[in-house]
Amino acid sequence: MSPLQARAERSIRHRGVVTEQLQLALTSRVAIEQAKGVLSVRLGVDMDGAFTALRGYARSHNLKLDDLARTILDDRAWTHELFTQR
């Protein structure tokens, strides 16, 4: 394989990795936005307040924000109880 072919192959692989990372970030962001909407309605707060609650809970329980968002979307029933406990 020539150096030019090797460089082209590395470039293609790199683009694939970057594309995958961007797709993952977009998917994560969508889940977080949807969870903010759920929390906003359930807690009766604006979107900033919902994000603050989401971020605070994730930090205090050592959870990834995306994982917590997906949990909220998968099981909305416990959301109000969980976030209103002090």
C-alpha positions as protocol buffer text, in pm:
chain_id: "A"
residue {
  index: 1
  type: MET
  ca { x: 0 y: 0 z: 0 }
}
residue {
  index: 2
  type: SER
  ca { x: 136 y: 337 z: -93 }
}
residue {
  index: 3
  type: PRO
  ca { x: 168 y: 618 z: 161 }
}
residue {
  index: 4
  type: LEU
  ca { x: -106 y: 807 z: -20 }
}
residue {
  index: 5
  type: GLN
  ca { x: -343 y: 509 z: 4 }
}
residue {
  index: 6
  type: ALA
  ca { x: -260 y: 463 z: 371 }
}
residue {
  index: 7
  type: ARG
  ca { x: -330 y: 830 z: 440 }
}
residue {
  index: 8
  type: ALA
  ca { x: -661 y: 812 z: 250 }
}
residue {
  index: 9
  type: GLU
  ca { x: -764 y: 502 z: 447 }
}
residue {
  index: 10
  type: ARG
  ca { x: -682 y: 669 z: 779 }
}
residue {
  index: 11
  type: SER
  ca { x: -878 y: 975 z: 673 }
}
residue {
  index: 12
  type: ILE
  ca { x: -1183 y: 765 z: 586 }
}
residue {
  index: 13
  type: ARG
  ca { x: -1166 y: 581 z: 920 }
}
residue {
  index: 14
  type: HIS
  ca { x: -1127 y: 911 z: 1105 }
}
residue {
  index: 15
  type: ARG
  ca { x: -1434 y: 1056 z: 931 }
}
residue {
  index: 16
  type: GLY
  ca { x: -1632 y: 749 z: 1028 }
}
residue {
  index: 17
  type: VAL
  ca { x: -1533 y: 788 z: 1393 }
}
residue {
  index: 18
  type: VAL
  ca { x: -1615 y: 1159 z: 1393 }
}
residue {
  index: 19
  type: THR
  ca { x: -1952 y: 1094 z: 1229 }
}
residue {
  index: 20
  type: GLU
  ca { x: -2033 y: 831 z: 1490 }
}
residue {
  index: 21
  type: GLN
  ca { x: -1935 y: 1063 z: 1774 }
}
residue {
  index: 22
  type: LEU
  ca { x: -2146 y: 1347 z: 1634 }
}
residue {
  index: 23
  type: GLN
  ca { x: -2447 y: 1117 z: 1596 }
}
residue {
  index: 24
  type: LEU
  ca { x: -2407 y: 998 z: 1954 }
}
residue {
  index: 25
  type: ALA
  ca { x: -2386 y: 1358 z: 2079 }
}
residue {
  index: 26
  type: LEU
  ca { x: -2698 y: 1454 z: 1885 }
}
residue {
  index: 27
  type: THR
  ca { x: -2892 y: 1154 z: 2013 }
}
residue {
  index: 28
  type: SER
  ca { x: -2782 y: 1232 z: 2368 }
}
residue {
  index: 29
  type: ARG
  ca { x: -2886 y: 1596 z: 2332 }
}
residue {
  index: 30
  type: VAL
  ca { x: -3230 y: 1498 z: 2205 }
}
residue {
  index: 31
  type: ALA
  ca { x: -3285 y: 1270 z: 2505 }
}
residue {
  index: 32
  type: ILE
  ca { x: -3176 y: 1545 z: 2744 }
}
residue {
  index: 33
  type: GLU
  ca { x: -3410 y: 1799 z: 2581 }
}
residue {
  index: 34
  type: GLN
  ca { x: -3702 y: 1555 z: 2600 }
}
residue {
  index: 35
  type: ALA
  ca { x: -3628 y: 1479 z: 2965 }
}
residue {
  index: 36
  type: LYS
  ca { x: -3619 y: 1853 z: 3037 }
}
residue {
  index: 37
  type: GLY
  ca { x: -3967 y: 1877 z: 2886 }
}
residue {
  index: 38
  type: VAL
  ca { x: -4094 y: 1595 z: 3106 }
}
residue {
  index: 39
  type: LEU
  ca { x: -3942 y: 1752 z: 3416 }
}
residue {
  index: 40
  type: SER
  ca { x: -4072 y: 2096 z: 3326 }
}
residue {
  index: 41
  type: VAL
  ca { x: -4429 y: 1966 z: 3314 }
}
residue {
  index: 42
  type: ARG
  ca { x: -4397 y: 1733 z: 3613 }
}
residue {
  index: 43
  type: LEU
  ca { x: -4224 y: 1982 z: 3840 }
}
residue {
  index: 44
  type: GLY
  ca { x: -4403 y: 2293 z: 3715 }
}
residue {
  index: 45
  type: VAL
  ca { x: -4079 y: 2476 z: 3633 }
}
residue {
  index: 46
  type: ASP
  ca { x: -3938 y: 2638 z: 3322 }
}
residue {
  index: 47
  type: MET
  ca { x: -3685 y: 2462 z: 3099 }
}
residue {
  index: 48
  type: ASP
  ca { x: -3389 y: 2619 z: 3279 }
}
residue {
  index: 49
  type: GLY
  ca { x: -3525 y: 2497 z: 3611 }
}
residue {
  index: 50
  type: ALA
  ca { x: -3577 y: 2152 z: 3465 }
}
residue {
  index: 51
  type: PHE
  ca { x: -3218 y: 2140 z: 3342 }
}
residue {
  index: 52
  type: THR
  ca { x: -3092 y: 2259 z: 3680 }
}
residue {
  index: 53
  type: ALA
  ca { x: -3287 y: 1980 z: 3852 }
}
residue {
  index: 54
  type: LEU
  ca { x: -3166 y: 1723 z: 3599 }
}
residue {
  index: 55
  type: ARG
  ca { x: -2804 y: 1829 z: 3626 }
}
residue {
  index: 56
  type: GLY
  ca { x: -2815 y: 1856 z: 4006 }
}
residue {
  index: 57
  type: TYR
  ca { x: -2963 y: 1509 z: 4047 }
}
residue {
  index: 58
  type: ALA
  ca { x: -2713 y: 1358 z: 3804 }
}
residue {
  index: 59
  type: ARG
  ca { x: -2421 y: 1519 z: 3984 }
}
residue {
  index: 60
  type: SER
  ca { x: -2537 y: 1432 z: 4334 }
}
residue {
  index: 61
  type: HIS
  ca { x: -2597 y: 1069 z: 4236 }
}
residue {
  index: 62
  type: ASN
  ca { x: -2286 y: 1035 z: 4017 }
}
residue {
  index: 63
  type: LEU
  ca { x: -2486 y: 964 z: 3700 }
}
residue {
  index: 64
  type: LYS
  ca { x: -2424 y: 1064 z: 3343 }
}
residue {
  index: 65
  type: LEU
  ca { x: -2674 y: 1325 z: 3233 }
}
residue {
  index: 66
  type: ASP
  ca { x: -2766 y: 1123 z: 2924 }
}
residue {
  index: 67
  type: ASP
  ca { x: -2825 y: 806 z: 3128 }
}
residue {
  index: 68
  type: LEU
  ca { x: -3053 y: 990 z: 3370 }
}
residue {
  index: 69
  type: ALA
  ca { x: -3241 y: 1151 z: 3083 }
}
residue {
  index: 70
  type: ARG
  ca { x: -3302 y: 813 z: 2922 }
}
residue {
  index: 71
  type: THR
  ca { x: -3420 y: 670 z: 3254 }
}
residue {
  index: 72
  type: ILE
  ca { x: -3668 y: 955 z: 3289 }
}
residue {
  index: 73
  type: LEU
  ca { x: -3797 y: 894 z: 2937 }
}
residue {
  index: 74
  type: ASP
  ca { x: -3823 y: 519 z: 2994 }
}
residue {
  index: 75
  type: ASP
  ca { x: -4006 y: 546 z: 3326 }
}
residue {
  index: 76
  type: ARG
  ca { x: -4182 y: 879 z: 3364 }
}
residue {
  index: 77
  type: ALA
  ca { x: -4404 y: 761 z: 3651 }
}
residue {
  index: 78
  type: TRP
  ca { x: -4143 y: 815 z: 3924 }
}
residue {
  index: 79
  type: THR
  ca { x: -4012 y: 1149 z: 3797 }
}
residue {
  index: 80
  type: HIS
  ca { x: -4220 y: 1380 z: 4014 }
}
residue {
  index: 81
  type: GLU
  ca { x: -4162 y: 1183 z: 4334 }
}
residue {
  index: 82
  type: LEU
  ca { x: -3790 y: 1153 z: 4272 }
}
residue {
  index: 83
  type: PHE
  ca { x: -3724 y: 1519 z: 4198 }
}
residue {
  index: 84
  type: THR
  ca { x: -3946 y: 1660 z: 4471 }
}
residue {
  index: 85
  type: GLN
  ca { x: -3781 y: 1469 z: 4754 }
}
residue {
  index: 86
  type: ARG
  ca { x: -3553 y: 1688 z: 4959 }
}
